[in-house]
């Protein structure tokens, strides 16, 4: 299949970048963390952040959030668009969007979680984006930004291939953002056991599609912005789950829908994020976390064994709701070198 999505241009030092809230306007409830993130855009990335009317506005309408996205993409001085966070209603913004505005001046869009909606909408209209990099989480991070997150964020913005490597430790425990310590420190970290490879006999280089599993369920349910299954043939499927901690059965059932739709069989490979297994409002013991992660892996394997048994799968890659977070191409290319156990993200364009 032809997967020639339009890749956005790279940025230059000093460029202006939009900071928007297409879903939940988290800067309204955690302004200090937001300001910390804005400072790091200036100081660590050398870019100038630009806010819009709904960036800090709670309960803004979908039409107003769409208006801000249009304004950011229509402004020739804005060279990238970064989301502050995810949420749970970005699906309602999509009908208000005009793809012609986005196509007229393609720009990097970065986000994950609920931003799967917008990333998929752009993919549907022929535009590539980047999965990850929400400002509030990774740029506003307590204790400083993480080198892995920042290396991939810089690559997404400024170009250059990047090795996606295993990390020694990760974190999935939040501090309340009202706690001043959330600005200066990170909750305790856990040891990482590295990537888990399934059927690593091949090398696959292909564009990516997918995102947050729970949001993909909505995407498939609405179906307005989903191509026929064969359009995704040969792609690499990205899968990650959120702080809502869906059960293994729920993950399997969502993938089963993809399978019955003829979609799951299309992918040459899949990259599955390390599942977040505990949340500040629903904490779990270390033992429960191990079981949760193991059961989710088994659910993904079970779905692929039924619908696409030859697919290569890499589990526990750090690109989802845990920290650090590798920003990955969305519609751009990823190379999975199974025999050498290497992942490379291609950001050159």
C-alpha positions as CSV (number, residue, x, y, z in Angstrom):
1,X,0.0,0.0,0.0
2,X,1.0,3.6,-0.5
3,X,1.6,5.2,2.9
4,X,3.1,8.5,1.7
5,X,1.7,10.8,4.4
6,X,2.9,14.4,4.4
7,X,5.7,14.8,6.9
8,X,5.9,18.2,8.6
9,X,9.0,20.3,8.2
10,X,11.6,20.5,10.9
11,X,11.9,23.5,13.2
12,X,14.7,26.0,13.7
13,X,15.9,27.6,16.9
14,X,13.7,30.5,18.1
15,X,10.6,29.3,16.3
16,X,7.2,29.9,17.8
17,X,5.1,26.8,18.8
18,X,1.5,26.6,19.8
19,X,0.6,25.1,23.2
20,X,-3.1,24.1,23.0
21,X,-5.6,22.1,25.1
22,X,-7.7,20.1,22.5
23,X,-9.1,18.0,25.4
24,X,-8.8,18.8,29.1
25,X,-7.4,22.3,29.9
26,X,-5.1,21.1,32.6
27,X,-3.2,24.4,33.0
28,X,-6.3,25.8,34.6
29,X,-6.0,23.4,37.5
30,X,-2.2,23.2,37.7
31,X,-0.8,26.5,36.6
32,X,2.5,26.3,38.3
33,X,3.4,23.0,36.5
34,X,2.2,24.6,33.2
35,X,4.5,27.6,33.7
36,X,7.4,25.3,34.4
37,X,6.7,23.5,31.1
38,X,6.5,26.8,29.3
39,X,9.9,27.9,30.7
40,X,11.5,24.6,29.6
41,X,10.2,25.1,26.1
42,X,12.1,28.4,26.1
43,X,15.2,27.3,28.0
44,X,15.7,23.6,26.9
45,X,14.2,23.6,23.4
46,X,15.0,27.2,22.4
47,X,11.5,27.8,21.2
48,X,8.8,30.4,22.0
49,X,5.5,29.0,23.3
50,X,2.3,30.7,22.3
51,X,-1.0,30.0,24.2
52,X,-4.5,30.3,22.8
53,X,-7.9,31.2,24.4
54,X,-8.8,27.7,25.5
55,X,-5.3,26.6,26.6
56,X,-6.2,27.4,30.2
57,X,-10.0,27.5,29.9
58,X,-12.0,24.8,31.6
59,X,-15.2,23.5,30.0
60,X,-14.5,25.2,26.7
61,X,-16.7,24.1,23.8
62,X,-15.5,21.6,21.2
63,X,-16.0,24.4,18.6
64,X,-13.8,26.8,20.5
65,X,-11.0,24.2,20.9
66,X,-11.3,23.5,17.1
67,X,-11.0,27.3,16.5
68,X,-7.7,27.4,18.4
69,X,-6.4,24.5,16.4
70,X,-7.3,26.3,13.2
71,X,-5.7,29.5,14.4
72,X,-2.5,27.6,15.2
73,X,-2.2,25.8,11.9
74,X,-3.2,28.9,9.9
75,X,-0.6,31.2,11.5
76,X,2.6,31.0,9.3
77,X,4.7,32.0,12.3
78,X,3.7,28.9,14.3
79,X,5.9,26.0,13.4
80,X,4.6,23.2,15.7
81,X,1.6,22.4,17.8
82,X,2.0,20.8,21.2
83,X,-0.9,19.5,23.4
84,X,-0.9,20.2,27.1
85,X,-2.5,16.8,28.0
86,X,-5.1,14.3,27.0
87,X,-8.7,14.2,28.3
88,X,-11.9,12.3,27.4
89,X,-13.8,14.3,24.8
90,X,-11.5,15.2,21.9
91,X,-13.7,13.0,19.7
92,X,-16.3,15.8,19.8
93,X,-13.7,18.4,18.4
94,X,-13.1,16.5,15.2
95,X,-16.3,17.4,13.4
96,X,-15.5,21.1,13.7
97,X,-12.1,20.7,12.0
98,X,-11.3,21.6,8.4
99,X,-8.6,19.4,6.9
100,X,-7.8,22.1,4.3
101,X,-6.5,24.3,7.1
102,X,-4.1,21.6,8.3
103,X,-3.0,20.6,4.8
104,X,-2.2,24.2,3.8
105,X,0.7,24.4,6.2
106,X,1.6,21.0,7.7
107,X,3.2,21.3,11.1
108,X,4.3,18.8,13.8
109,X,1.5,17.9,16.2
110,X,2.5,16.2,19.4
111,X,0.2,14.5,21.9
112,X,-0.9,11.1,23.2
113,X,-3.8,9.5,25.1
114,X,-7.0,11.3,24.1
115,X,-4.9,13.0,21.4
116,X,-5.0,9.7,19.6
117,X,-8.2,11.2,18.2
118,X,-6.4,14.1,16.5
119,X,-3.4,12.0,15.4
120,X,-5.7,9.5,13.7
121,X,-7.8,12.3,12.1
122,X,-4.6,13.8,10.7
123,X,-3.5,10.3,9.4
124,X,-6.9,9.9,7.8
125,X,-6.4,13.2,5.9
126,X,-2.8,12.3,4.8
127,X,-0.8,14.1,7.5
128,X,1.8,12.5,9.8
129,X,2.2,13.6,13.5
130,X,4.0,12.4,16.6
131,X,2.8,10.3,19.5
132,X,3.8,11.7,22.8
133,X,5.3,14.8,24.3
134,X,2.4,16.5,26.2
135,X,3.8,19.6,27.8
136,X,2.2,19.3,31.3
137,X,3.6,15.8,31.9
138,X,7.0,15.6,30.2
139,X,8.1,19.2,30.0
140,X,6.5,20.2,33.4
141,X,8.0,17.0,35.0
142,X,9.1,17.4,38.6
143,X,12.8,17.1,39.2
144,X,13.7,18.1,35.6
145,X,13.0,16.7,32.2
146,X,14.1,13.1,31.4
147,X,16.9,12.6,28.9
148,X,15.0,10.0,26.9
149,X,11.8,12.0,26.7
150,X,13.7,15.1,25.6
151,X,15.9,13.3,23.1
152,X,12.9,12.0,21.2
153,X,11.0,15.3,21.6
154,X,14.0,17.2,20.0
155,X,14.2,14.6,17.2
156,X,10.5,15.0,16.5
157,X,10.8,18.8,16.3
158,X,14.3,19.1,14.7
159,X,14.8,15.8,12.8
160,X,17.2,13.0,12.9
161,X,16.9,9.2,13.4
162,X,16.9,8.0,17.0
163,X,17.5,4.7,18.7
164,X,14.6,3.8,21.0
165,X,16.4,2.0,23.8
166,X,15.5,0.3,27.0
167,X,15.6,2.4,30.2
168,X,17.0,1.3,33.6
169,X,14.1,2.6,35.7
170,X,10.6,3.9,35.1
171,X,8.0,5.7,37.1
172,X,4.2,5.3,37.2
173,X,3.3,6.9,40.5
174,X,2.1,10.5,40.5
175,X,2.2,13.3,43.0
176,X,-0.9,15.5,43.4
177,X,-0.1,18.4,41.2
178,X,-1.3,20.8,44.0
179,X,1.7,19.5,46.0
180,X,4.7,21.8,45.7
181,X,6.9,18.8,45.6
182,X,5.4,17.8,42.2
183,X,7.5,20.7,40.8
184,X,10.8,19.6,42.2
185,X,10.9,15.8,42.6
186,X,9.7,12.6,41.0
187,X,7.9,9.8,42.8
188,X,9.9,6.7,43.4
189,X,11.1,4.7,40.4
190,X,10.9,1.0,39.6
191,X,13.4,-1.2,37.8
192,X,12.8,-1.8,34.2
193,X,13.1,-5.4,32.9
194,X,13.5,-4.1,29.3
195,X,11.7,-4.9,26.1
196,X,10.1,-8.3,25.4
197,X,10.2,-9.5,21.8
198,X,7.7,-11.9,20.3
199,X,8.5,-13.5,16.9
200,X,11.7,-11.4,16.3
201,X,12.8,-13.1,13.1
202,X,12.4,-10.2,10.7
203,X,13.3,-6.5,10.1
204,X,10.3,-4.3,9.6
205,X,10.4,-0.7,8.5
206,X,7.0,0.9,8.1
207,X,4.8,3.8,9.0
208,X,3.0,3.7,12.3
209,X,-0.7,3.9,13.2
210,X,-2.7,3.3,16.4
211,X,-2.3,4.9,19.8
212,X,-4.3,4.6,23.0
213,X,-6.3,1.4,23.0
214,X,-9.4,2.9,24.8
215,X,-9.5,5.8,22.3
216,X,-9.1,3.5,19.3
217,X,-12.3,1.7,20.5
218,X,-14.1,5.1,20.1
219,X,-12.5,5.7,16.8
220,X,-13.7,2.4,15.4
221,X,-17.1,2.9,16.9
222,X,-17.7,6.2,15.2
223,X,-15.9,5.1,12.0
224,X,-15.9,8.5,10.4
225,X,-12.2,8.7,10.1
226,X,-11.1,5.1,9.6
227,X,-9.9,3.8,6.2
228,X,-10.7,0.4,4.8
229,X,-8.5,-2.2,6.5
230,X,-6.2,-2.8,3.6
231,X,-5.0,0.9,3.7
232,X,-3.1,0.0,6.9
233,X,-1.4,-3.1,5.3
234,X,2.2,-3.4,6.3
235,X,2.1,-0.7,9.0
236,X,3.4,-0.9,12.5
237,X,0.6,-0.8,15.1
238,X,1.2,1.3,18.2
239,X,-0.8,0.3,21.3
240,X,-0.8,1.8,24.8
241,X,-3.3,1.9,27.7
242,X,-4.1,4.8,30.1
243,X,-4.4,5.5,33.8
244,X,-8.0,4.2,33.6
245,X,-6.3,0.8,33.8
246,X,-8.5,-1.3,31.5
247,X,-8.6,-5.0,32.3
248,X,-7.0,-7.6,30.2
249,X,-10.4,-8.8,29.1
250,X,-11.3,-5.3,27.9
251,X,-8.0,-4.9,26.0
252,X,-8.6,-8.3,24.3
253,X,-12.2,-7.4,23.4
254,X,-11.1,-4.1,21.8
255,X,-8.4,-5.9,19.8
256,X,-11.0,-8.6,18.9
257,X,-13.1,-5.8,17.3
258,X,-10.1,-4.8,15.3
259,X,-9.6,-8.4,14.3
260,X,-13.2,-9.0,13.3
261,X,-13.1,-5.8,11.3
262,X,-10.2,-7.2,9.3
263,X,-7.8,-4.6,10.7
264,X,-5.5,-6.5,13.1
265,X,-4.3,-8.8,10.4
266,X,-3.0,-5.9,8.3
267,X,-0.1,-4.9,10.5
268,X,3.4,-6.3,9.9
269,X,4.3,-5.6,13.6
270,X,3.1,-4.1,16.8
271,X,4.8,-2.0,19.5
272,X,3.1,-2.2,22.8
273,X,3.8,0.3,25.6
274,X,4.7,-0.7,29.1
275,X,1.2,-0.6,30.7
276,X,0.6,1.9,33.5
277,X,-0.4,-0.4,36.3
278,X,-1.3,2.0,39.2
279,X,-2.9,5.4,39.5
280,X,-2.9,8.0,42.3
281,X,-6.7,7.5,42.7
282,X,-6.6,3.6,42.3
283,X,-3.2,2.6,43.8
284,X,-2.0,-1.0,43.5
285,X,0.6,-3.1,45.3
286,X,3.8,-4.1,43.6
287,X,2.5,-7.7,43.3
288,X,-0.8,-6.5,41.7
289,X,1.1,-4.4,39.2
290,X,3.2,-7.4,38.0
291,X,0.0,-9.4,37.6
292,X,-1.7,-6.6,35.7
293,X,1.1,-6.2,33.2
294,X,1.5,-9.9,32.7
295,X,-2.3,-10.3,32.0
296,X,-2.3,-7.4,29.5
297,X,0.6,-8.9,27.6
298,X,-1.2,-12.2,27.5
299,X,-4.4,-10.5,26.2
300,X,-2.5,-8.8,23.3
301,X,-0.7,-12.1,22.4
302,X,-4.1,-14.0,22.5
303,X,-5.6,-11.4,20.1
304,X,-2.7,-11.6,17.7
305,X,-2.6,-15.4,17.8
306,X,-6.2,-15.4,16.7
307,X,-6.0,-12.8,14.0
308,X,-2.3,-12.2,13.0
309,X,-0.1,-15.0,14.3
310,X,2.9,-14.1,12.2
311,X,3.2,-10.5,13.5
312,X,6.3,-9.4,15.4
313,X,5.4,-7.7,18.7
314,X,7.6,-5.7,21.0
315,X,6.3,-5.3,24.5
316,X,7.1,-2.8,27.3
317,X,8.4,0.0,25.2
318,X,8.3,3.3,27.1
319,X,6.0,5.4,25.0
320,X,2.7,5.4,26.9
321,X,1.5,6.6,30.3
322,X,4.6,5.7,32.2
323,X,7.7,8.0,32.6
324,X,10.0,8.4,30.7
325,X,8.2,8.6,27.4
326,X,9.8,8.1,24.0
327,X,8.0,10.3,21.4
328,X,7.4,8.1,18.3
329,X,6.5,8.9,14.7
330,X,2.7,8.6,14.0
331,X,2.5,8.1,10.2
332,X,6.3,8.4,10.0
333,X,8.5,5.3,9.9
334,X,9.7,3.0,12.6
335,X,12.2,0.2,12.1
336,X,12.0,-2.9,14.3
337,X,15.1,-5.0,13.8
338,X,14.1,-8.3,15.4
339,X,17.3,-10.3,15.0
340,X,19.4,-7.5,16.6
341,X,16.6,-6.4,19.1
342,X,16.8,-2.8,17.9
343,X,14.1,-0.1,17.4
344,X,14.9,3.0,15.4
345,X,12.5,6.0,15.0
346,X,13.0,7.9,11.7
347,X,12.4,11.6,12.2
348,X,14.3,12.8,9.1
349,X,12.2,14.7,6.6
